[in-house]
């Protein structure tokens, strides 16, 4: 449902709002209430242009005649039986002021009036779309009353009779239905259409009252497209009853089109003429004078007939004001066009024959409007003169008048002209800035918060490492496998270049030792030994021979057999050493002997921590030393006897024990 307060304030013209305001003041002083009814409410709801206004009052409308005339309204006519006043307010605003009533029809076309409330008045209307009212009273302004659900018929664009006997009781409704269908392009609902055809066949139109005849004749001239409505009424046969001499052939169709085009051009420039009188003049242009006089006498509003007859005199007065000596400035002429009676402006522009008058119309309609394109909107925006500013439209008009007078040709002139209208600059916005220290603290807090969120995931990932340490405490056997000789040589080259490899984490998966491969470079750790055992003599002897560096991380799969053939390109031959007894006759040495190899420990990457220093110059001795250190990290509690088996062969039983333990 639309907001009718908004519609009343925005859809009505300025003159229409002023007229309603004066009527409200008169009704309040008289102590009566009033409502906007009829065509105006329908047009507001449907979105059509509001042409005529109808106001219903509780009481006798004729008693308000003098008060209305004092308020600036003119009485164009009145109807005593229905207590109706036909008014005209400044700006050619037509208002029908009616008294609320209901009607009875003892005979077709012969109504009997009974004065009642607005609710009963709406139920005696012609069509449901017209049976709506909007309150104009204080306390209920804008309230809609729609007892017959006319809004639904407006939504569906349907004309529906309020009474099933409407066409029979009031034959004028058939003429009104034809006029509404032509203007609004609406259709009768099926039942109303069947009743319309039945009433037409029964020739009910013969009972048309004289008042209804006069009213419908005048309404042809008030239509926006009077020629079209006149043709529709003639096609239905209603003009034979209204006024047989008036047909579409008596109208000047070409001039009517030119009149409508001129009215549209004037409206673009802000002049809104009321076309009824001028249109009526052209609709009856070819009508004989005798018939024309008879037609004027039949119209329901004598004031409208006077306005029709005064068109030529209005045009003459405007022509004298327009052509003066000395001539007016362009701005003065423009103001005259926009402030004079719009009916006179329209009729003079249509009937003018003087070259000077035509030149003024040419400038007003085509030349001066081009100056609006030179309005410095960018400069106005820069000077804070925006549409939100009060009086923005007036400022635009003042600039326009200056431009058509040939001023404000430079930006400096425009700036000087706009300076008085420029509002002061707004105060600077106060912003509180934080120091660098506070910003750094805020960033640290954000990072610490993110680290706390990520810490949960890292702690879960470190549970495997914790499990690995527990297994070490329980004394589970650990062993690491040497990689291939070729891989060790590649890693050795990488260490010489200063590269460091990351040490993998020790977890439960790392604790599960794969099956050992048969290799001479395998180092074993005894079960549960915390003190490293003395390396065998064969190990020391092997330290002088070229050897391969073991793999940094334990392999997930069993390592293949280690090749003992060194590469000549990378390994240097060891210097001659003293002969040493083979590993089979070596005796176990105390753990303190291992501490003497401490310098080599710093040069080799242990299993738990990465090395921090580079390898020594002689790479050949690096692999045995690293193997010795690994043996220190995970020593065996019961070293294999040197006399029975050599050290390399001891890997087999150790691997079996590990598998059993696991």
C-alpha positions in Angstrom: 0.0 0.0 0.0 1.5 3.3 -1.0 2.2 6.1 1.5 -0.5 8.7 0.7 1.1 11.4 2.8 4.2 11.0 0.5 2.0 11.0 -2.6 0.1 14.1 -1.5 3.4 16.0 -0.9 5.2 14.8 -4.0 2.7 13.9 -6.7 0.6 17.0 -6.6 1.7 20.2 -8.2 2.6 23.2 -6.1 -0.6 25.0 -7.1 -2.7 22.0 -6.2 -1.1 21.7 -2.8 -1.7 25.4 -2.1 -5.4 25.0 -3.1 -5.9 22.1 -0.8 -4.3 23.9 2.0 -6.6 26.8 1.7 -9.6 24.5 1.6 -8.4 22.8 4.8 -8.1 26.2 6.5 -11.6 27.1 5.5 -13.1 23.8 6.6 -11.3 23.9 10.0 -12.6 27.4 10.6 -16.1 26.2 9.7 -15.7 23.1 12.0 -16.3 20.5 9.3 -14.1 17.7 8.0 -13.1 17.0 4.4 -11.7 14.2 2.3 -10.0 14.0 -1.1 -12.1 11.6 -3.3 -12.9 10.5 -6.8 -10.5 10.7 -9.8 -7.6 12.3 -7.8 -7.3 9.3 -5.4 -7.4 6.9 -8.3 -4.7 8.7 -10.2 -2.5 9.0 -7.1 -2.8 5.3 -6.5 -2.3 4.2 -10.1 0.5 6.7 -11.0 -1.4 8.8 -13.5 -1.2 12.6 -13.7 -3.6 14.2 -11.3 -5.8 16.5 -13.4 -8.9 17.5 -11.4 -9.5 17.4 -7.7 -12.7 16.4 -5.9 -13.1 17.2 -2.2 -16.0 15.9 -0.1 -17.1 17.7 3.1 -19.4 16.6 5.9 -22.0 19.4 5.7 -23.4 21.8 3.1 -20.6 22.8 0.7 -22.6 25.8 -0.6 -22.2 27.5 2.8 -18.4 27.7 2.3 -18.7 29.8 -0.9 -17.9 33.2 0.6 -15.1 31.9 2.8 -13.5 30.2 -0.2 -13.7 33.4 -2.3 -12.0 35.3 0.5 -9.2 32.6 0.5 -8.5 33.2 -3.2 -10.7 30.7 -4.9 -13.2 31.5 -7.7 -16.6 30.0 -8.1 -17.0 28.7 -11.7 -20.4 27.2 -11.1 -22.6 25.4 -8.6 -25.3 22.8 -8.4 -28.0 23.3 -5.9 -29.6 19.8 -5.8 -26.3 18.0 -5.1 -24.8 20.9 -3.0 -21.7 21.1 -5.2 -19.4 24.0 -5.9 -17.2 24.1 -9.0 -14.1 26.1 -7.9 -10.9 27.4 -9.6 -7.8 28.4 -7.6 -4.7 30.2 -8.8 -2.7 28.2 -11.3 -5.9 26.9 -13.0 -6.5 24.3 -10.3 -10.1 23.0 -10.7 -11.8 21.6 -7.6 -15.2 20.1 -7.2 -16.4 20.6 -3.6 -19.3 18.2 -2.9 -21.3 17.4 0.1 -21.3 13.8 1.2 -24.5 12.1 0.3 -26.2 8.9 -0.9 -28.7 8.7 -3.8 -31.9 7.0 -4.7 -33.3 6.7 -8.2 -37.1 6.4 -8.3 -36.7 6.9 -12.0 -33.6 6.5 -14.3 -31.6 9.7 -14.4 -33.6 11.3 -11.5 -31.6 11.0 -8.4 -32.8 11.9 -4.9 -30.1 13.1 -2.5 -29.7 12.2 1.2 -27.0 13.8 3.3 -24.9 11.2 5.1 -21.3 10.3 6.1 -18.2 9.7 3.9 -18.6 5.9 4.3 -22.1 6.0 2.7 -20.9 8.5 0.1 -18.2 6.1 -1.1 -20.8 3.3 -1.6 -23.0 5.4 -4.0 -20.0 6.1 -6.4 -19.8 4.9 -10.0 -16.8 2.5 -10.1 -14.9 0.9 -7.3 -11.7 2.6 -8.4 -13.3 5.9 -7.7 -14.9 4.8 -4.3 -11.8 5.7 -2.3 -11.0 8.7 0.0 -8.0 10.2 1.7 -8.4 12.2 4.9 -7.2 15.8 4.8 -7.9 16.4 8.5 -5.5 17.0 11.3 -4.7 13.8 13.2 -5.7 11.5 10.3 -4.0 13.3 7.4 -3.2 10.8 4.7 -5.5 8.0 6.0 -7.0 5.9 3.1 -10.6 4.6 3.2 -11.4 1.9 0.7 -14.6 0.1 1.7 -15.0 -1.6 -1.7 -11.4 -2.7 -2.3 -10.9 -0.3 -5.2 -7.1 -0.6 -4.8 -7.3 -4.2 -6.1 -9.2 -3.1 -9.2 -6.7 -0.3 -9.8 -3.9 -2.9 -9.5 -5.7 -5.1 -12.2 -6.7 -2.0 -14.2 -10.3 -2.9 -14.1 -13.5 -0.8 -14.1 -16.1 -2.4 -11.9 -19.6 -1.0 -11.1 -20.3 -0.3 -7.4 -24.0 -1.1 -7.9 -25.3 -3.8 -10.2 -27.9 -1.3 -11.4 -25.5 1.6 -12.0 -26.0 1.9 -15.8 -29.8 1.6 -15.4 -30.1 4.2 -12.7 -27.6 6.7 -14.0 -27.1 6.4 -17.8 -24.2 8.9 -17.6 -22.1 6.1 -16.3 -22.0 4.5 -19.8 -20.5 7.7 -21.2 -18.0 7.9 -18.3 -17.0 4.3 -18.8 -16.2 5.0 -22.4 -14.2 8.1 -21.4 -12.2 6.2 -18.8 -11.4 3.3 -21.1 -10.1 5.7 -23.7 -8.0 7.7 -21.3 -6.7 5.0 -18.9 -6.7 2.1 -21.4 -8.5 0.0 -18.7 -11.2 -2.6 -19.4 -14.5 -3.3 -17.9 -14.7 -6.5 -15.8 -16.9 -9.2 -17.4 -20.0 -8.6 -15.4 -19.8 -4.8 -15.9 -19.2 -5.3 -19.6 -22.4 -7.5 -19.9 -24.4 -4.9 -18.0 -23.0 -2.1 -20.3 -24.1 -4.0 -23.4 -27.5 -4.7 -22.0 -28.1 -1.1 -21.0 -26.9 0.1 -24.4 -29.3 -2.3 -26.2 -32.2 -1.1 -24.0 -31.4 2.5 -25.0 -31.1 3.6 -21.4 -29.1 6.6 -22.6 -32.4 8.4 -23.4 -32.9 9.0 -19.7 -29.7 11.1 -19.4 -30.3 14.1 -17.2 -29.5 17.6 -18.2 -26.9 18.2 -15.5 -25.1 14.9 -16.4 -25.2 16.0 -20.1 -23.6 19.3 -19.4 -21.0 17.8 -17.1 -19.9 15.1 -19.7 -19.8 17.6 -22.5 -17.3 19.9 -20.6 -15.2 16.9 -19.6 -14.2 16.3 -23.2 -12.3 19.6 -23.2 -10.6 18.7 -19.9 -9.2 15.5 -21.2 -5.5 15.3 -22.1 -6.3 13.9 -25.5 -9.7 15.5 -26.2 -9.8 14.5 -29.9 -9.3 10.9 -29.1 -12.0 10.9 -26.5 -14.4 12.7 -28.8 -13.8 10.1 -31.5 -14.5 7.3 -29.0 -17.8 8.8 -27.8 -18.8 9.4 -31.4 -18.0 5.7 -32.2 -20.2 4.5 -29.3 -23.1 6.8 -30.4 -23.0 8.9 -27.3 -22.4 12.2 -29.1 -25.8 11.9 -30.7 -27.3 12.3 -27.2 -24.7 14.8 -25.9 -24.5 17.3 -28.8 -25.2 15.9 -32.3 -23.6 18.8 -34.1 -20.3 18.3 -32.5 -18.3 15.5 -34.2 -14.7 14.8 -34.8 -14.9 16.4 -38.2 -15.5 19.8 -36.6 -12.1 19.7 -34.9 -8.8 20.9 -36.4 -6.6 17.9 -36.0 -3.3 19.3 -37.3 -3.5 22.4 -35.1 -4.3 20.2 -32.1 -1.1 18.3 -32.7 0.9 21.5 -33.0 -0.7 22.8 -29.7 0.3 19.7 -27.8 3.9 19.9 -29.1 4.2 23.5 -28.0 2.8 22.7 -24.6 5.4 19.9 -24.2 8.2 22.3 -25.1 7.0 24.9 -22.6 6.8 22.3 -19.8 10.5 21.4 -20.4 11.3 25.1 -19.7 9.2 25.2 -16.5 6.0 26.6 -17.9 3.0 24.3 -17.2 -0.1 25.6 -19.1 -3.6 24.4 -18.5 -4.7 23.3 -22.0 -8.4 22.9 -21.5 -9.6 26.2 -22.9 -7.1 26.2 -25.9 -7.9 22.6 -26.7 -11.6 23.3 -26.6 -11.1 26.1 -29.0 -9.5 23.8 -31.6 -11.9 20.9 -30.9 -14.8 23.2 -32.0 -12.8 25.2 -34.6 -15.0 24.1 -37.5 -18.3 24.2 -35.6 -20.7 26.9 -36.8 -21.0 29.9 -34.6 -24.6 29.2 -33.7 -23.8 25.7 -32.6 -20.7 26.9 -30.8 -22.8 29.4 -28.8 -25.3 26.7 -27.9 -22.6 24.4 -26.8 -21.0 27.0 -24.5 -24.4 27.6 -22.8 -24.7 23.9 -22.0 -21.4 23.6 -20.1 -21.7 23.1 -16.4 -19.0 25.7 -15.4 -19.7 29.2 -16.7 -16.3 30.3 -15.4 -14.6 27.9 -17.8 -16.6 29.4 -20.7 -15.3 32.8 -19.7 -11.7 31.6 -19.6 -12.3 30.0 -23.1 -13.6 33.3 -24.5 -10.7 35.3 -22.9 -7.8 33.4 -24.6 -7.2 36.1 -27.3 -7.2 39.0 -24.8 -4.8 37.1 -22.5 -2.4 36.5 -25.5 -2.6 40.2 -26.5 -1.6 41.3 -23.0 1.4 39.0 -22.9 2.5 40.2 -26.3 2.6 43.8 -25.1 4.6 42.8 -22.1 7.0 40.8 -24.2 7.7 43.5 -26.9 8.7 46.6 -25.0 11.0 49.6 -25.7 13.7 49.3 -24.7 13.7 45.5 -25.0 14.2 43.5 -21.9 17.4 41.7 -21.2 17.5 38.0 -21.9 17.2 37.3 -18.1 14.2 39.6 -17.8 12.5 38.1 -20.8 13.1 34.6 -19.4 11.6 35.6 -16.1 8.5 37.1 -17.9 7.9 33.8 -19.7 8.1 31.8 -16.5 6.0 34.1 -14.3 3.2 35.1 -16.7 -0.1 33.2 -17.0 0.7 29.9 -18.6 -2.5 29.9 -20.7 -1.5 33.2 -22.2 2.0 32.0 -23.0 0.6 28.9 -24.7 -2.0 30.7 -26.8 0.3 33.5 -27.9 3.0 31.1 -28.9 0.4 29.2 -30.9 -1.3 32.1 -32.6 1.6 34.7 -32.9 2.3 36.2 -36.3 4.8 38.9 -35.3 8.4 38.2 -36.2 9.6 39.8 -32.9 7.3 37.6 -30.8 8.4 34.5 -32.7 12.0 35.4 -32.2 11.5 35.7 -28.4 9.8 32.2 -28.4 12.7 30.8 -30.5 15.3 32.1 -27.9 13.2 30.9 -25.0 12.6 27.4 -26.3 15.9 26.7 -28.2 18.7 29.2 -27.7 18.7 30.0 -24.0 18.4 26.4 -22.8 21.8 25.6 -24.3 23.3 27.9 -21.6 22.4 25.3 -19.0 25.2 23.1 -20.4 27.8 25.8 -19.4 26.8 25.8 -15.7 30.1 25.1 -13.8 29.0 22.1 -11.8 32.6 21.0 -11.2 33.5 24.4 -9.7 30.4 24.3 -7.6 31.4 20.9 -6.3 34.8 22.2 -5.5 33.3 25.1 -3.6 31.0 22.7 -1.7 27.8 23.8 -3.4 26.1 20.5 -3.8 22.4 19.5 -4.3 22.2 18.9 -0.5 22.7 22.6 0.1 19.5 24.6 0.9 18.6 26.8 -2.0 20.6 24.8 -4.6 17.9 25.1 -7.3 17.8 28.9 -6.8 21.5 29.1 -7.2 21.4 27.1 -10.4 18.7 29.5 -11.8 20.8 32.6 -10.9 23.8 31.1 -12.6 21.7 30.3 -15.7 20.4 33.9 -15.9 23.9 35.3 -15.6 25.0 33.0 -18.5 22.2 34.0 -20.9 23.1 37.7 -20.2 26.6 37.0 -21.4 28.4 37.1 -18.0 30.5 34.5 -16.1 32.6 33.9 -19.1 35.8 33.1 -17.2 36.4 30.7 -14.2 37.5 33.7 -12.1 34.1 35.5 -12.7 32.2 32.3 -11.9 34.2 31.7 -8.7 33.7 35.3 -7.6 29.9 35.0 -8.2 29.7 31.7 -6.3 31.8 32.7 -3.4 28.8 34.2 -1.3 26.9 30.9 -1.7 29.8 28.6 -0.7 29.4 27.1 2.7 32.4 27.1 5.1 34.7 24.2 5.0 34.0 21.5 7.6 36.4 21.2 10.5 39.3 18.8 10.1 38.6 15.3 11.2 40.4 14.4 14.5 42.3 11.2 14.3 44.1 9.5 17.2 47.4 8.0 16.1 49.3 5.4 18.1 53.0 5.6 18.6 55.4 3.2 17.0 56.0 1.4 20.3 52.2 0.8 20.8 51.8 -0.3 17.2 54.7 -2.7 17.7 53.2 -4.1 20.9 49.9 -4.6 19.1 51.6 -6.5 16.3 53.5 -8.6 18.9 50.2 -9.5 20.6 48.7 -10.5 17.3 51.7 -12.7 16.5 51.7 -14.3 19.9 48.1 -15.1 19.5 48.7 -16.7 16.2 51.7 -18.6 17.7 49.4 -19.9 20.5 46.9 -21.2 17.9 49.7 -22.9 15.9 51.3 -24.2 19.1 48.5 -26.8 19.6 49.2 -28.4 16.3 53.0 -28.4 16.9 52.6 -30.0 20.3 50.5 -32.8 18.8 53.2 -33.3 16.1 55.9 -33.5 18.8 54.2 -36.3 20.6 56.1 -38.8 18.4 59.4 -37.4 19.6 58.4 -37.7 23.2 57.5 -41.4 22.6 61.0 -41.9 21.1 62.7 -40.6 24.2 60.7 -42.9 26.4 61.8 -45.9 24.4 65.5 -44.8 24.9 64.9 -44.7 28.7 63.5 -48.2 28.5 66.7 -49.4 27.0 65.3 -50.5 23.6 68.1 -51.2 21.1 68.8 -48.5 18.6 71.0 -48.7 15.5 71.7 -46.6 12.5 72.7 -47.8 9.1 75.3 -46.5 6.9 74.3 -45.5 3.4 76.0 -46.5 0.2 79.6 -45.4 -0.4 78.6 -43.3 -3.4 76.0 -41.5 -1.4 78.5 -40.9 1.4 80.9 -39.4 -1.0 78.3 -37.0 -2.4 77.5 -35.9 1.1 81.1 -35.5 1.9 81.5 -33.2 -1.0 78.5 -31.2 0.2 80.1 -30.8 3.6 83.3 -29.5 2.1 81.2 -26.8 0.4 79.9 -25.8 3.7 76.4 -27.2 3.3 74.5 -28.6 6.3 71.7 -31.2 6.1 68.8 -31.1 8.5 68.6 -33.8 11.2 65.3 -35.7 11.1 63.3 -36.0 14.3 63.6 -39.0 16.4 60.1 -40.5 17.0 58.4 -43.8 17.4 58.7 -44.5 13.7 62.4 -43.7 13.7 62.9 -46.0 16.7 61.7 -48.9 14.6 65.0 -50.0 13.1 64.8 -51.8 9.7 66.6 -55.0 9.1 70.3 -54.3 8.9 72.2 -54.9 5.7 75.5 -56.8 5.5 78.1 -54.1 5.4 81.5 -53.6 6.8 80.7 -50.0 7.9 77.7 -50.9 10.2 77.9 -49.5 13.7 76.0 -51.2 16.5 74.7 -50.1 19.9 74.5 -52.5 22.7 71.2 -52.8 24.6 70.8 -50.5 27.5 74.4 -49.2 27.5 74.8 -45.7 28.7 78.6 -45.5 28.6 80.3 -45.9 25.2 82.5 -49.0 24.8 86.1 -48.8 23.7 86.4 -49.0 19.9 88.1 -52.0 18.6 91.6 -51.8 17.3 90.4 -52.8 13.9 88.3 -49.7 13.8 91.3 -47.5 14.4 93.1 -49.2 11.7 90.2 -48.8 9.3 90.2 -45.1 10.1 93.3 -44.6 8.0 91.7 -46.3 5.0 89.3 -44.4 2.7 85.8 -44.8 3.9 82.3 -43.4 3.1 80.3 -41.0 5.2 77.2 -42.6 6.8 73.7 -41.3 5.9 72.5 -38.3 8.0 69.1 -39.8 8.6 68.1 -43.4 9.2 66.6 -45.0 6.1 63.1 -46.2 6.2 64.0 -49.3 4.1 67.0 -51.7 4.6 70.2 -50.2 3.2 72.0 -52.2 0.5 75.5 -53.5 0.9 78.2 -50.9 1.1 80.7 -50.8 -1.6 84.3 -50.7 -0.4 85.9 -49.4 -3.5 86.8 -45.8 -3.0 86.8 -43.2 -5.7 90.2 -41.8 -6.7 88.7 -38.4 -7.6 87.4 -37.5 -4.2 89.2 -39.6 -1.6 92.9 -39.0 -0.8 95.1 -41.9 0.3 95.9 -42.0 4.0 99.5 -41.6 5.1 101.4 -44.8 6.1 100.5 -45.8 9.6 101.9 -48.2 12.1 100.7 -51.8 11.7 97.8 -52.6 13.9 96.5 -55.9 14.8 93.3 -57.1 13.2 90.0 -56.5 14.8 89.7 -60.2 15.8 92.5 -59.8 18.4 91.5 -56.4 19.7 90.6 -56.1 23.3 87.9 -53.8 24.6 89.2 -50.6 25.9 87.7 -48.5 28.7 85.2 -45.8 27.9 87.7 -43.1 28.7 89.5 -43.9 25.5 86.6 -42.6 23.5 86.9 -39.1 25.0 90.2 -38.7 23.3 88.3 -38.6 20.1 86.4 -35.5 21.2 87.9 -33.2 18.6 86.5 -35.4 15.9 83.1 -35.2 17.6 82.8 -31.5 16.9 83.6 -32.2 13.2 81.0 -34.8 12.7 77.2 -34.4 12.7 75.7 -36.5 15.6 72.4 -38.2 15.2 70.7 -35.8 17.7 72.3 -32.4 16.9 73.6 -31.0 13.6 77.4 -30.3 13.4 78.5 -26.7 13.8 82.0 -26.9 12.3 83.4 -28.0 9.0 85.0 -31.4 8.4 88.8 -31.7 8.6 91.0 -31.5 5.6 91.4 -35.3 5.3 88.1 -36.8 4.3 89.3 -40.4 4.5 89.4 -40.5 8.2 86.0 -38.8 8.6 83.7 -41.8 8.2 85.3 -44.1 10.8 85.4 -41.3 13.3 81.7 -40.5 12.8 81.0 -44.2 13.1 82.9 -44.2 16.4 80.9 -41.2 17.7 77.7 -42.9 16.8 78.8 -45.9 18.7 79.3 -43.6 21.6 75.8 -42.3 21.4 74.2 -45.7 21.4 76.8 -48.2 22.9 76.2 -51.8 23.4 76.2 -53.2 27.0 77.9 -56.4 26.0 80.5 -55.9 23.3 81.1 -58.9 21.1 84.3 -60.8 22.0 87.1 -59.9 19.7 88.6 -63.3 19.6 85.5 -65.2 18.4 84.1 -62.9 15.7 85.1 -59.8 13.8 83.3 -56.6 14.4 81.4 -56.4 11.1 79.9 -59.9 11.5 78.4 -58.9 14.9 75.5 -57.1 13.1 73.5 -60.2 12.5 72.8 -61.3 16.0 72.2 -57.7 17.1 69.6 -57.3 14.4 67.9 -60.5 15.6 67.8 -59.3 19.1 66.2 -56.0 18.0 63.5 -57.8 16.2 62.8 -60.0 19.1 62.6 -57.1 21.5 60.1 -55.4 19.2 
